[in-house]
């Protein structure tokens, strides 16, 4: 009887040890590593934003709203994660754009515009060299494409554009509209939503616009600026 109890106890202890080991290996460590990855990406995004004074905090706001839209559209957890990471890293290529161009007030010259637009190719090239970020390369490359084919760099249209790129592109525009930039004043968020709704089927995927409007009740993500209130 005592030997039987000892065997049961030993088996139970071994079972508990195995369960703890599995938890640490497959849940705790991956979560810890994911937090470390996310913090590293935030740090990189912030480093790029310091070159462009008007975009501080922009990457994090874009990522949070893009994730809400992705979830509303029913994307898988892995796809939502890629949306978040790509949103944080989408402008990493701007590290190669001169400060004077990023912060220029007024219209850019054709040459300056080419330099700015090349940031998507630079960004895609950077992340493609990092194994765990490589799947984000196409998303970053195409987040300035437009539903009607009028975007860049490749003039893709409709569903040729990766869905994550369509989501991030819309949110990027919304955030730009509602933020002060060297070349324009912020507009009110309600007006920005109206403009995006009007551009459904032209600049933006109608399904992404619908999801954006559905989650907009949880906005704003930031306080109204005096300039936006006066617009």
C-alpha positions in Angstrom: 0.0 0.0 0.0 2.8 2.4 0.9 4.7 1.5 -2.2 1.5 2.2 -4.3 1.1 5.6 -2.6 4.7 6.4 -3.3 4.3 5.6 -7.0 1.2 7.7 -7.2 2.9 10.6 -5.5 6.0 10.3 -7.7 3.9 10.1 -10.8 1.9 13.2 -9.6 5.0 15.1 -8.9 6.5 14.2 -12.2 3.2 15.2 -13.9 3.2 18.6 -12.2 6.8 19.1 -13.1 6.0 18.3 -16.8 3.0 20.6 -16.8 5.2 23.4 -15.3 7.9 22.8 -17.8 5.4 22.8 -20.7 3.9 26.1 -19.4 7.3 27.7 -19.1 8.4 26.4 -22.6 5.3 27.1 -24.6 3.5 29.9 -22.8 5.6 31.9 -20.3 8.8 32.1 -22.4 7.1 32.9 -25.7 5.0 35.6 -24.0 8.1 37.1 -22.4 9.9 37.0 -25.8 7.0 38.5 -27.6 6.9 41.4 -25.0 10.6 41.9 -25.6 10.1 41.9 -29.4 7.3 44.4 -29.1 9.3 46.7 -26.9 12.2 46.5 -29.2 10.0 47.5 -32.2 8.5 50.3 -30.3 12.0 51.6 -29.5 12.9 51.4 -33.2 9.7 53.2 -34.2 10.3 55.9 -31.7 13.9 56.4 -32.9 12.6 57.0 -36.4 9.9 59.4 -35.2 12.5 61.6 -33.5 13.6 62.6 -37.0 10.1 63.8 -37.8 8.9 65.9 -34.9 5.2 65.8 -36.1 4.9 62.0 -35.8 6.0 61.3 -32.2 3.6 58.6 -30.8 2.2 58.1 -34.3 3.4 54.5 -34.8 1.8 53.3 -31.5 -1.5 55.0 -32.3 -1.6 53.5 -35.8 -0.8 50.1 -34.5 -3.5 50.1 -31.8 -6.3 51.2 -34.3 -5.0 48.9 -37.0 -5.3 46.0 -34.6 -8.9 46.9 -33.7 -9.8 46.9 -37.4 -8.0 43.6 -38.0 -9.9 42.0 -35.2 -13.2 43.4 -36.4 -12.4 41.8 -39.8 -11.9 38.5 -38.2 -8.2 38.1 -38.9 -6.4 35.3 -37.0 -4.2 36.0 -34.0 -1.1 35.5 -36.1 -2.4 37.9 -38.7 -3.3 40.5 -36.1 0.2 40.2 -34.7 1.7 40.9 -38.1 -0.6 43.9 -38.5 0.6 45.3 -35.2 4.3 44.7 -35.9 4.0 46.1 -39.5 2.2 49.2 -38.3 5.0 49.8 -35.8 7.7 49.3 -38.4 6.0 50.7 -41.5 8.1 53.9 -41.5 11.5 52.4 -40.5 12.7 53.3 -44.0 12.4 57.0 -43.2 15.6 56.6 -41.3 17.3 57.2 -44.7 15.2 60.3 -45.5 17.0 63.6 -44.6 15.6 65.5 -41.7 15.2 68.7 -43.8 12.8 66.8 -46.1 10.8 65.1 -43.4 10.2 68.4 -41.6 9.9 70.7 -44.6 7.0 73.2 -44.5 5.3 73.5 -47.8 5.2 71.4 -50.9 8.0 68.9 -51.7 9.8 69.1 -55.0 9.5 66.1 -57.4 13.0 64.9 -56.3 12.1 65.2 -52.6 8.9 63.4 -53.1 10.8 60.5 -54.7 13.1 60.3 -51.8 10.2 60.2 -49.3 8.2 57.6 -51.3 11.3 55.4 -51.5 11.0 54.9 -47.7 8.6 51.9 -48.3 11.3 50.1 -50.3 14.0 50.9 -47.8 11.8 49.7 -44.9 10.9 46.5 -46.7 14.5 45.8 -47.4 15.5 46.4 -43.7 12.9 44.1 -42.2 13.5 41.4 -44.9 17.0 40.9 -43.4 15.6 40.1 -39.9 14.2 36.6 -39.8 11.2 37.1 -37.4 10.3 40.4 -39.2 10.7 39.1 -42.8 7.0 38.3 -43.2 6.2 42.0 -42.7 8.2 43.1 -45.8 5.4 43.0 -48.3 3.0 44.7 -45.8 5.4 47.6 -45.3 6.2 47.8 -49.0 2.6 48.2 -50.0 1.0 50.3 -47.2 0.8 53.4 -49.5 -1.0 51.6 -52.3 -4.5 52.7 -53.1 -7.7 50.7 -53.9 -8.0 52.4 -57.3 -4.3 51.7 -58.2 -3.2 55.4 -57.7 -0.8 54.6 -54.8 2.9 53.6 -54.7 5.4 52.0 -55.1 3.9 49.5 -57.6 0.4 50.9 -58.4 -1.3 47.8 -57.1 -5.1 47.9 -57.0 -7.9 46.2 -55.1 -7.2 42.8 -53.6 -3.7 42.8 -55.2 -2.8 44.9 -52.1 -2.1 42.8 -49.0 -5.1 43.1 -46.6 -2.7 44.2 -43.7 -1.4 47.0 -46.0 -4.9 48.1 -46.8 -5.7 48.4 -43.1 -2.5 50.2 -42.1 -2.7 52.6 -45.1 -6.2 53.7 -44.1 -5.2 54.2 -40.4 -2.0 56.0 -41.4 -4.0 58.5 -43.4 -6.6 58.9 -40.6 -3.8 59.6 -38.1 -2.1 62.0 -40.5 -5.4 63.9 -41.1 -6.0 64.3 -37.3 -2.4 65.4 -36.4 -0.6 68.6 -37.0 2.1 68.2 -39.7 4.6 70.7 -41.1 2.4 70.9 -44.3 -1.1 71.0 -42.7 -3.1 71.6 -39.6 -5.1 68.8 -38.0 -8.8 68.4 -38.8 -11.5 67.1 -36.4 -11.7 63.4 -36.2 -15.4 63.4 -37.3 -14.4 65.2 -40.5 -11.5 62.7 -41.1 -13.9 59.8 -40.7 -16.3 61.4 -43.2 -13.5 61.9 -45.7 -12.4 58.2 -45.3 -16.0 57.0 -45.7 -16.4 59.1 -48.9 -13.1 57.5 -50.3 -14.4 53.9 -49.8 -14.0 52.1 -53.1 -11.6 54.8 -54.4 -8.6 55.1 -52.1 -9.6 52.5 -49.5 -11.0 48.9 -49.4 -14.8 49.3 -48.7 -14.6 46.4 -46.2 -11.8 48.0 -44.3 -13.6 51.3 -44.2 -16.7 49.6 -42.8 -14.7 48.0 -40.1 -13.0 51.3 -39.3 -16.3 53.0 -38.9 -17.6 50.2 -36.8 -14.8 50.6 -34.3 -14.8 54.4 -34.4 -17.1 54.6 -31.4 -14.1 53.8 -29.2 -12.2 56.8 -30.7 -10.7 59.3 -30.2 -7.4 57.7 -29.2 -6.0 61.1 -28.4 -7.3 64.5 -27.2 -8.5 67.0 -29.7 -5.9 69.7 -30.4 -6.9 73.4 -30.3 -6.2 73.7 -34.0 -8.4 70.7 -34.8 -11.2 72.1 -32.6 -11.0 75.4 -34.5 -10.9 73.8 -37.9 
